[in-house]
Amino acid sequence: MAGDAAVRDAVHEHYREQLAHSAVVGATHHDRMGDLPDALPGPRPMFFFAPDRVTKRSADWGREGLEQRLADAWRPYLEWTGTWLQVIHGEGPEALEGAYLDLLDGRIDPAKAHVLSLPR
């Protein structure tokens, strides 16, 4: 999923021809991507790049059709998170630094989402 060749290879070896699709999404483990073996069982991994999908779906459905589908897909998620997620707004470099340091130290509650803005 994020570029780790060992994980990709293990998934492909386990599912082999039953694997319907293999996607590379991001490169969090760019240091462990490794080469793509020619003999990798199952489908060839395809790189997923969100802007390419937005371009394709905009061409397929039009801008308004894409926006409507996105809104429809997000609605259940927003309703679900509205029952437990607390959004905390912060502004300025101090708020950004505080949230970042809290995150690094493991002091951020997963039920709190920080939305931070810097001055323009």
C-alpha positions in Angstrom: 0.0 0.0 0.0 2.6 2.6 0.9 5.6 1.2 -0.9 7.0 -1.6 1.4 8.2 -4.3 -1.1 8.2 -7.0 1.6 4.5 -6.4 2.4 3.6 -6.2 -1.3 5.5 -9.4 -2.1 3.9 -11.2 0.8 0.4 -10.2 -0.3 1.1 -11.3 -3.9 2.6 -14.6 -2.8 -0.3 -15.3 -0.5 -3.2 -14.5 -2.8 -1.4 -15.1 -6.1 -3.9 -15.2 -9.0 -6.9 -14.6 -6.6 -5.6 -11.0 -6.1 -7.9 -8.8 -8.1 -5.9 -5.6 -8.0 -2.7 -4.3 -6.5 -2.2 -0.6 -5.9 0.7 1.5 -4.8 -0.8 4.4 -2.8 1.8 6.9 -1.6 5.4 6.2 -0.8 5.6 6.3 3.0 8.1 3.5 2.9 10.1 4.9 -0.1 13.3 3.5 1.4 11.8 -0.1 1.2 10.1 0.0 -2.2 12.6 -2.4 -3.8 12.4 -3.6 -7.4 9.3 -5.0 -8.9 10.1 -8.6 -9.7 9.1 -9.9 -13.2 7.9 -13.1 -11.6 5.6 -11.4 -9.0 2.3 -13.5 -9.0 -1.0 -11.8 -9.5 -1.7 -8.5 -11.2 1.1 -5.9 -11.7 0.9 -3.2 -9.1 -0.5 0.1 -10.4 0.5 3.5 -9.0 -2.6 5.4 -7.7 -2.3 9.1 -8.0 -5.4 11.0 -6.8 -5.1 14.0 -9.2 -5.1 11.5 -12.2 -8.4 10.0 -10.9 -9.9 13.4 -10.4 -9.1 14.3 -14.0 -10.5 11.0 -15.3 -13.7 11.2 -13.2 -14.2 14.8 -14.2 -14.1 13.8 -17.8 -16.4 10.8 -17.1 -19.0 12.6 -15.0 -18.4 16.4 -15.4 -17.2 18.6 -12.6 -20.7 18.8 -11.0 -21.2 15.1 -11.3 -17.9 14.5 -9.5 -18.7 17.0 -6.8 -22.1 15.4 -6.2 -20.6 11.9 -6.0 -17.9 13.1 -3.5 -20.5 14.8 -1.4 -22.7 11.7 -1.4 -19.7 9.5 -0.4 -18.6 11.9 2.4 -22.1 12.3 4.0 -22.2 9.0 5.9 -18.6 9.5 7.1 -19.4 13.0 8.4 -22.5 11.8 10.1 -20.6 9.0 11.8 -17.7 11.2 12.9 -20.1 13.9 14.1 -21.0 11.5 17.0 -17.5 11.3 18.4 -14.9 13.5 16.7 -14.2 16.9 18.3 -12.8 19.4 15.9 -10.3 21.8 17.5 -9.5 25.0 15.5 -6.2 26.7 16.1 -4.5 29.7 14.4 -0.9 30.8 14.2 2.5 29.3 14.5 2.1 28.7 18.3 -1.0 26.6 17.8 0.7 24.6 15.0 3.8 24.0 17.0 1.8 22.9 20.1 -0.3 20.5 18.1 2.8 19.1 16.4 4.8 18.6 19.6 1.7 17.0 21.3 1.5 14.6 18.3 5.1 13.7 18.5 4.8 13.0 22.2 1.7 10.9 21.8 -0.5 13.4 23.7 -3.2 13.9 21.1 -6.5 12.1 21.6 -7.5 10.3 18.4 -11.0 11.6 19.0 -9.8 15.2 18.5 -9.0 16.6 15.1 -6.8 19.7 14.9 -7.6 22.2 12.1 -4.8 24.7 12.1 -4.4 27.9 10.1 -1.4 30.1 9.6 -1.7 33.8 8.9 -1.5 34.9 5.3 
